[in-house]
Amino acid sequence: MNKRIVISALLAILTILPLSATTIKELWIAAPDSLFPYLDKAKRLELVDVKETKNKLDGISKLDTLTSSFMQVSLNKLTKVQMKLVPVDGDTLICMVKTYMLPESDSEVVFYDTNWRLKRRVALDWRNYVAKADTMSNETFKRKLESLKLAFVKATINADNNLMDLEVEAPLQPKEEKTDLSAILQINVKVELESVK
């Protein structure tokens, strides 16, 4: 077979194979449109170039922070997304946190591989982030816990390391009860991203 034909065929194959994305910016642009329905690929590209774009719902999306391994985007006034590249078991995963501000914040945490295949979804259970103070009786702790019918967990990825801050927020509680509940609700719990459960 002619060398020129072989080289041409190899070049043609290389041009149709997807290049593997290595930075969070490249992964953001390559993300499936289904993950960000009102920010298609063109809008995501525009966002990293000009830091702000009008999304398909006629709202404004803003790029808040961008490094090679971390980004934070305000999708709209009530939704923010953070993404961080995290080494896990010799592989690199994308940890994505979407936070909805309702006004209390509620976050969902999802891990993808760098081809945007879902690896795992983490349900943040607020019950994992309550703690009895040393000076509190078991009865008081139980009573406070029973009064808490609903709570959300806000997750925030740290841009500078592989830690996530978790904070429990209790909606629909009278102000005096929120203050009372603060004795058992943990805030600024730091967990390693790769071990989030």
C-alpha angles and dihedrals in degrees: 000000000000113000091224092056091049092049091046091050092049091049090049091051092048092052093055096044112091114249113236111251114229106176128060089242092057091045091049091053092045094048118121112263088233090072092058105024096181095043109062122186093276091051092047090051091048090050094058091046101047102017093231135055141169107250127215091266090059091251127119123258118196134197105225102175135006130179129152091272106023139049138172123197130182099218090188138330093291105033131062129178128201125190128188133177108234129186109230123174094335093313132095118239132183112236108202123189120189114191124194116200107210082167089282108059124247121184136198121202122206132173122210133177117240090270089059094251111150112251101173143339118217120212105206104215112200090210088073090061104052121097137185114238114236091243094049122097120234090244093054091047091050091049093050091048092051091051089057104085098164134019137164132213118225114203124197123185115218110232094210101051142012095270131114125205116219125197130179117224124189117209127191093032124127112252094250091052092049089056090048092048092052086080091071104026111094120222130191094018105173118214132172110253095230091054099047109133 
